[in-house]
Amino acid sequence: MRRRGVLVPGGRGVWQWERRGKPAGQVLFEVVAADRLRLRYRITTDDGEELKDYRVTIARTPCHLGGTRAWFLCPCCNRRVARLYLRGLFACRHCHRLSYTSQQAGKADSALDRSLALRHTVGANEGPLTMGADWIARPKGMHRQTFARKLGQIKQADARFMEALKVAARL
């Protein structure tokens, strides 16, 4: 919203989303004052439609090089946040008890993600179980020392992944 320039008085718009290819809901938003955002939305569930209409406070903080940055104040805990999430009502991650994917990942998942990210930097699209690090070819234009360093990092990440798999297999 901030990037689109709609967080100014009179700014308005619509968000829509689908479930199984059918319209499931929409949110109408309108900035009614410099510090107030009005949210009106209808959620379609299996039981019918539910209408909501409430206001969210917008807080502004000064930026170091001039101007201000807009923040939402969570309607539940009054915390200053950049994003609000809809789960029946709009609230922050803390109030909805949402976690990041990396917080739920185990050691094997983290090691695999690291290995795949490093492999992507050298143009390899295969994972450690299908292509060993020694089979990765140096991309055209990449310096040999850079490739050797990245290959060493890939081997370390692969070793961590394989060790995590061994530990998981013992459980």
Backbone as CSV, one residue per row, in Angstrom:
resi,resn,N_x,N_y,N_z,CA_x,CA_y,CA_z,C_x,C_y,C_z
1,MET,0.832,-1.187,0.000,0.000,0.000,0.000,0.872,1.245,0.000
2,ARG,1.945,1.183,0.799,2.832,2.330,0.890,3.496,2.580,-0.457
3,ARG,3.940,1.516,-1.121,4.619,1.665,-2.411,3.696,2.207,-3.483
4,ARG,2.434,1.850,-3.406,1.463,2.332,-4.392,0.996,3.747,-4.102
5,GLY,1.363,4.277,-2.953,0.997,5.644,-2.613,-0.445,5.823,-2.189
6,VAL,-1.072,4.782,-1.653,-2.476,4.902,-1.250,-2.642,5.178,0.239
7,LEU,-1.549,5.257,1.004,-1.671,5.554,2.430,-1.712,7.055,2.686
8,VAL,-2.491,7.742,1.892,-2.729,9.172,2.063,-4.232,9.362,2.211
9,PRO,-4.677,10.417,2.893,-6.123,10.612,3.045,-6.836,10.572,1.695
10,GLY,-7.895,9.791,1.643,-8.647,9.621,0.410,-8.198,8.426,-0.413
11,GLY,-7.050,7.843,-0.065,-6.566,6.668,-0.790,-7.480,5.481,-0.543
12,ARG,-7.753,4.725,-1.589,-8.644,3.573,-1.449,-8.295,2.517,-2.472
13,GLY,-8.813,1.317,-2.239,-8.569,0.222,-3.163,-9.282,-1.039,-2.724
14,VAL,-9.029,-2.113,-3.463,-9.677,-3.406,-3.210,-8.633,-4.512,-3.319
15,TRP,-8.685,-5.464,-2.386,-7.926,-6.711,-2.489,-8.933,-7.827,-2.652
16,GLN,-8.629,-8.774,-3.525,-9.510,-9.926,-3.716,-8.671,-11.194,-3.713
17,TRP,-9.261,-12.301,-3.281,-8.573,-13.577,-3.326,-9.566,-14.675,-3.647
18,GLU,-9.004,-15.815,-4.067,-9.832,-16.945,-4.493,-9.493,-18.192,-3.684
19,ARG,-10.438,-19.101,-3.645,-10.233,-20.420,-3.061,-10.802,-21.434,-4.040
20,ARG,-9.955,-22.365,-4.473,-10.353,-23.376,-5.456,-10.912,-22.746,-6.731
21,GLY,-10.324,-21.640,-7.150,-10.733,-20.988,-8.387,-11.971,-20.124,-8.303
22,LYS,-12.579,-20.039,-7.123,-13.792,-19.232,-6.965,-13.502,-18.066,-6.024
23,PRO,-14.138,-16.907,-6.263,-13.933,-15.774,-5.357,-14.287,-16.162,-3.920
24,ALA,-13.339,-15.913,-2.989,-13.558,-16.279,-1.589,-13.683,-15.060,-0.695
25,GLY,-13.209,-13.921,-1.145,-13.317,-12.737,-0.316,-12.701,-11.522,-0.967
26,GLN,-13.015,-10.391,-0.392,-12.419,-9.145,-0.843,-12.384,-8.177,0.325
27,VAL,-11.405,-7.289,0.276,-11.254,-6.256,1.299,-11.281,-4.911,0.603
28,LEU,-12.181,-4.049,1.032,-12.206,-2.664,0.566,-11.481,-1.847,1.621
29,PHE,-10.491,-1.083,1.216,-9.795,-0.246,2.190,-9.857,1.203,1.757
30,GLU,-9.899,2.069,2.761,-9.969,3.506,2.515,-9.242,4.219,3.646
31,VAL,-8.361,5.145,3.280,-7.679,5.958,4.279,-8.587,7.151,4.552
32,VAL,-9.245,7.136,5.724,-10.229,8.174,6.034,-9.583,9.404,6.655
33,ALA,-8.400,9.255,7.233,-7.633,10.373,7.786,-6.163,9.975,7.709
34,ALA,-5.274,10.909,7.993,-3.846,10.616,7.908,-3.442,9.477,8.840
35,ASP,-4.226,9.267,9.904,-3.877,8.222,10.868,-4.944,7.134,11.000
36,ARG,-5.851,7.008,10.030,-6.930,6.008,10.119,-7.139,5.296,8.789
37,LEU,-7.214,3.979,8.870,-7.512,3.142,7.718,-8.784,2.365,8.029
38,ARG,-9.735,2.421,7.130,-10.993,1.690,7.312,-10.960,0.441,6.444
39,LEU,-11.228,-0.690,7.060,-11.254,-1.969,6.353,-12.664,-2.519,6.369
40,ARG,-13.189,-2.787,5.203,-14.506,-3.423,5.082,-14.311,-4.653,4.219
41,TYR,-14.729,-5.781,4.749,-14.541,-6.985,3.963,-15.609,-8.018,4.231
42,ARG,-15.734,-8.882,3.259,-16.709,-9.966,3.294,-15.934,-11.254,3.052
43,ILE,-16.102,-12.192,3.939,-15.452,-13.487,3.792,-16.519,-14.529,3.499
44,THR,-16.298,-15.299,2.447,-17.221,-16.372,2.098,-16.697,-17.678,2.683
45,THR,-17.494,-18.316,3.509,-17.139,-19.614,4.076,-18.160,-20.639,3.610
46,ASP,-17.991,-21.862,4.033,-18.955,-22.907,3.671,-20.317,-22.631,4.300
47,ASP,-20.330,-21.873,5.417,-21.578,-21.566,6.119,-22.286,-20.331,5.577
48,GLY,-21.636,-19.560,4.736,-22.245,-18.341,4.209,-21.234,-17.209,4.148
49,GLU,-21.730,-15.979,4.240,-20.870,-14.799,4.167,-20.815,-14.100,5.511
50,GLU,-19.664,-13.499,5.768,-19.467,-12.767,7.009,-18.947,-11.375,6.656
51,LEU,-19.603,-10.327,7.158,-19.213,-8.947,6.878,-18.474,-8.359,8.070
52,LYS,-17.387,-7.637,7.802,-16.602,-6.978,8.852,-16.369,-5.532,8.426
53,ASP,-16.321,-4.648,9.407,-16.059,-3.233,9.150,-15.389,-2.650,10.385
54,TYR,-14.114,-2.328,10.289,-13.449,-1.702,11.425,-12.278,-0.852,10.962
55,ARG,-11.673,-0.148,11.887,-10.612,0.807,11.580,-9.284,0.362,12.183
56,VAL,-8.222,0.698,11.464,-6.864,0.422,11.917,-6.136,1.757,11.975
57,THR,-5.400,1.965,13.054,-4.640,3.203,13.211,-3.333,3.114,12.425
58,ILE,-2.980,4.219,11.785,-1.716,4.326,11.064,-0.801,5.231,11.874
59,ALA,0.371,4.723,12.241,1.376,5.521,12.948,2.460,5.899,11.943
60,ARG,3.059,7.036,12.139,4.118,7.481,11.232,5.366,7.804,12.035
61,THR,6.509,7.378,11.507,7.789,7.679,12.142,8.649,8.436,11.137
62,PRO,9.490,9.352,11.613,10.342,10.108,10.689,11.473,9.232,10.146
63,CYS,11.822,9.457,8.893,12.957,8.773,8.276,14.191,9.660,8.421
64,HIS,15.363,9.062,8.404,16.597,9.818,8.607,16.859,10.845,7.509
65,LEU,16.464,10.543,6.284,16.733,11.460,5.178,15.501,12.257,4.776
66,GLY,14.579,12.409,5.706,13.367,13.177,5.446,12.181,12.291,5.148
67,GLY,11.008,12.862,5.266,9.789,12.112,5.025,9.394,11.279,6.237
68,THR,8.379,10.480,6.067,7.915,9.618,7.153,7.644,8.218,6.620
69,ARG,7.624,7.271,7.531,7.283,5.886,7.203,5.991,5.536,7.914
70,ALA,5.070,4.939,7.178,3.770,4.570,7.745,3.831,3.152,8.311
71,TRP,3.211,2.952,9.479,3.104,1.655,10.138,1.649,1.445,10.529
72,PHE,1.236,0.201,10.609,-0.083,-0.113,11.148,0.068,-0.410,12.631
73,LEU,-0.919,-0.018,13.415,-0.967,-0.437,14.813,-1.919,-1.619,14.876
74,CYS,-1.421,-2.735,15.357,-2.225,-3.955,15.415,-3.477,-3.692,16.246
75,PRO,-4.661,-4.006,15.725,-5.902,-3.779,16.469,-5.992,-4.602,17.758
76,CYS,-5.240,-5.694,17.851,-5.317,-6.553,19.042,-4.344,-6.127,20.143
77,CYS,-3.079,-5.883,19.781,-2.064,-5.607,20.808,-1.466,-4.208,20.715
78,ASN,-1.869,-3.432,19.719,-1.388,-2.062,19.530,0.101,-1.999,19.183
79,ARG,0.657,-3.092,18.692,2.055,-3.157,18.289,2.208,-2.484,16.924
80,ARG,3.309,-1.771,16.718,3.570,-1.121,15.438,4.164,-2.153,14.480
81,VAL,3.474,-2.399,13.364,3.896,-3.439,12.423,3.795,-2.935,10.989
82,ALA,4.559,-3.562,10.110,4.516,-3.209,8.693,3.396,-3.944,7.971
83,ARG,3.027,-5.128,8.478,1.992,-5.935,7.824,0.992,-6.453,8.835
84,LEU,-0.240,-6.523,8.378,-1.302,-7.158,9.149,-1.766,-8.375,8.361
85,TYR,-2.134,-9.420,9.068,-2.540,-10.673,8.436,-3.997,-10.947,8.756
86,LEU,-4.712,-11.452,7.759,-6.137,-11.736,7.925,-6.334,-13.201,8.260
87,ARG,-6.925,-13.426,9.412,-7.293,-14.758,9.866,-8.571,-14.587,10.671
88,GLY,-9.629,-14.237,9.974,-10.867,-13.868,10.655,-10.907,-12.373,10.897
89,LEU,-9.811,-11.831,11.425,-9.656,-10.392,11.596,-8.210,-10.039,11.312
90,PHE,-7.957,-8.780,11.031,-6.599,-8.347,10.753,-5.851,-8.160,12.061
91,ALA,-4.666,-8.753,12.153,-3.807,-8.616,13.328,-2.372,-8.924,12.899
92,CYS,-1.438,-8.696,13.809,-0.026,-8.924,13.504,0.318,-10.415,13.619
93,ARG,1.526,-10.772,13.214,1.997,-12.162,13.290,1.969,-12.673,14.722
94,HIS,2.330,-11.804,15.655,2.387,-12.199,17.062,1.001,-12.597,17.572
95,CYS,0.016,-11.796,17.291,-1.347,-12.073,17.771,-1.950,-13.315,17.115
96,HIS,-1.628,-13.541,15.850,-2.132,-14.730,15.161,-1.264,-15.961,15.434
97,ARG,-0.165,-15.752,16.169,0.790,-16.826,16.480,1.324,-17.489,15.210
98,LEU,1.696,-16.654,14.261,2.262,-17.139,13.005,3.777,-17.220,13.143
99,SER,4.363,-18.242,12.596,5.814,-18.366,12.620,6.327,-18.376,11.183
100,TYR,7.616,-18.145,11.049,8.242,-18.181,9.740,8.596,-19.627,9.398
101,THR,8.692,-19.938,8.128,9.017,-21.292,7.687,10.334,-21.753,8.296
102,SER,11.313,-20.856,8.353,12.619,-21.232,8.887,12.547,-21.596,10.370
103,GLN,11.552,-21.080,11.092,11.409,-21.413,12.503,10.843,-22.812,12.693
104,GLN,10.182,-23.334,11.687,9.594,-24.665,11.775,10.497,-25.737,11.177
105,ALA,11.500,-25.326,10.425,12.354,-26.274,9.716,13.319,-26.959,10.675
106,GLY,13.575,-28.227,10.406,14.565,-28.977,11.169,15.950,-28.760,10.584
107,LYS,16.946,-29.428,11.172,18.318,-29.265,10.694,18.479,-29.767,9.264
108,ALA,17.823,-30.873,8.937,17.937,-31.410,7.574,17.343,-30.435,6.564
109,ASP,16.196,-29.849,6.893,15.565,-28.890,5.983,16.442,-27.662,5.783
110,SER,17.004,-27.140,6.871,17.867,-25.960,6.775,19.114,-26.259,5.951
111,ALA,19.722,-27.424,6.187,20.921,-27.795,5.438,20.605,-27.992,3.957
112,LEU,19.463,-28.607,3.659,19.071,-28.800,2.262,18.807,-27.455,1.585
113,ASP,18.121,-26.547,2.268,17.874,-25.215,1.704,19.187,-24.506,1.390
114,ARG,20.152,-24.607,2.306,21.462,-23.979,2.102,22.162,-24.601,0.891
115,SER,22.141,-25.923,0.801,22.780,-26.612,-0.317,22.145,-26.211,-1.645
116,LEU,20.817,-26.190,-1.690,20.127,-25.829,-2.934,20.402,-24.383,-3.332
117,ALA,20.461,-23.487,-2.347,20.750,-22.078,-2.644,22.161,-21.929,-3.211
118,LEU,23.124,-22.622,-2.611,24.497,-22.559,-3.119,24.598,-23.180,-4.510
119,ARG,23.917,-24.295,-4.722,23.932,-24.941,-6.031,23.340,-24.012,-7.094
120,HIS,22.325,-23.266,-6.726,21.700,-22.332,-7.667,22.701,-21.265,-8.122
121,THR,23.610,-20.838,-7.228,24.583,-19.796,-7.591,25.569,-20.266,-8.650
122,VAL,25.740,-21.592,-8.785,26.646,-22.109,-9.819,25.873,-22.765,-10.964
123,GLY,24.563,-22.571,-10.992,23.750,-23.055,-12.101,23.347,-24.514,-12.023
124,ALA,23.521,-25.139,-10.870,23.123,-26.545,-10.714,21.701,-26.603,-10.173
125,ASN,20.842,-27.329,-10.855,19.442,-27.418,-10.442,19.118,-28.710,-9.711
126,GLU,20.085,-29.602,-9.583,19.877,-30.887,-8.913,20.239,-30.763,-7.433
127,GLY,19.607,-31.575,-6.620,19.882,-31.589,-5.191,21.027,-32.519,-4.846
128,PRO,21.428,-32.548,-3.576,22.572,-33.365,-3.164,22.325,-34.870,-3.286
129,LEU,21.077,-35.298,-3.287,20.796,-36.730,-3.400,20.835,-37.218,-4.845
130,THR,20.651,-36.316,-5.799,20.636,-36.719,-7.206,21.918,-36.357,-7.951
131,MET,22.666,-35.368,-7.452,23.916,-34.972,-8.105,24.942,-34.614,-7.041
132,GLY,26.011,-35.392,-6.980,27.081,-35.088,-6.043,27.771,-33.788,-6.417
133,ALA,28.376,-33.140,-5.441,29.023,-31.848,-5.680,30.162,-31.961,-6.687
134,ASP,30.817,-33.131,-6.742,31.939,-33.301,-7.675,31.498,-33.321,-9.136
135,TRP,30.223,-33.518,-9.387,29.706,-33.575,-10.751,29.220,-32.215,-11.261
136,ILE,29.283,-31.195,-10.438,28.832,-29.860,-10.854,29.904,-29.224,-11.734
137,ALA,29.510,-28.781,-12.906,30.445,-28.148,-13.844,30.553,-26.653,-13.547
138,ARG,31.759,-26.124,-13.770,31.975,-24.691,-13.563,31.234,-23.919,-14.646
139,PRO,30.414,-22.934,-14.235,29.691,-22.128,-15.227,30.653,-21.273,-16.054
140,LYS,30.308,-21.087,-17.300,31.115,-20.250,-18.180,31.163,-18.836,-17.611
141,GLY,32.350,-18.289,-17.539,32.519,-16.924,-17.060,32.807,-16.819,-15.571
142,MET,32.663,-17.908,-14.821,32.947,-17.861,-13.383,34.428,-18.170,-13.169
143,HIS,35.084,-17.348,-12.374,36.497,-17.538,-12.081,36.698,-18.868,-11.366
144,ARG,37.826,-19.514,-11.644,38.095,-20.838,-11.067,38.157,-20.790,-9.540
145,GLN,38.768,-19.748,-8.995,38.861,-19.647,-7.529,37.481,-19.448,-6.909
146,THR,36.648,-18.642,-7.558,35.283,-18.427,-7.063,34.516,-19.738,-7.085
147,PHE,34.647,-20.488,-8.188,33.950,-21.769,-8.295,34.455,-22.752,-7.240
148,ALA,35.765,-22.775,-7.034,36.332,-23.688,-6.032,35.812,-23.347,-4.634
149,ARG,35.724,-22.064,-4.324,35.203,-21.645,-3.012,33.740,-22.060,-2.860
150,LYS,32.941,-21.803,-3.885,31.517,-22.168,-3.830,31.344,-23.683,-3.759
151,LEU,32.174,-24.414,-4.483,32.094,-25.870,-4.452,32.424,-26.399,-3.051
152,GLY,33.405,-25.786,-2.405,33.725,-26.168,-1.023,32.553,-25.905,-0.087
153,GLN,31.879,-24.770,-0.276,30.703,-24.458,0.547,29.575,-25.449,0.281
154,ILE,29.407,-25.841,-0.985,28.370,-26.821,-1.333,28.677,-28.155,-0.665
155,LYS,29.939,-28.571,-0.699,30.315,-29.845,-0.072,30.051,-29.816,1.432
156,GLN,30.339,-28.684,2.077,30.058,-28.562,3.518,28.563,-28.640,3.785
157,ALA,27.770,-27.937,2.980,26.314,-27.955,3.168,25.759,-29.355,2.913
158,ASP,26.291,-30.041,1.890,25.849,-31.410,1.608,26.193,-32.338,2.767
159,ALA,27.388,-32.164,3.337,27.797,-33.006,4.469,26.879,-32.775,5.666
160,ARG,26.527,-31.506,5.924,25.599,-31.208,7.030,24.235,-31.835,6.774
161,PHE,23.782,-31.777,5.521,22.494,-32.367,5.160,22.513,-33.882,5.363
162,MET,23.569,-34.542,4.880,23.650,-35.996,5.017,23.742,-36.404,6.488
163,GLU,24.466,-35.637,7.284,24.562,-35.934,8.722,23.202,-35.777,9.394
164,ALA,22.475,-34.740,9.030,21.137,-34.530,9.603,20.196,-35.658,9.191
165,LEU,20.338,-36.165,7.960,19.520,-37.298,7.523,19.845,-38.553,8.325
166,LYS,21.141,-38.766,8.598,21.538,-39.932,9.394,20.949,-39.860,10.796
167,VAL,20.999,-38.672,11.396,20.442,-38.490,12.742,18.938,-38.736,12.722
168,ALA,18.263,-38.223,11.701,16.811,-38.406,11.598,16.461,-39.876,11.374
169,ALA,17.301,-40.598,10.631,17.032,-42.011,10.358,17.185,-42.858,11.621
170,ARG,18.048,-42.427,12.544,18.243,-43.166,13.799,17.080,-43.004,14.756
171,LEU,16.295,-41.945,14.588,15.187,-41.698,15.521,14.106,-42.676,15.385
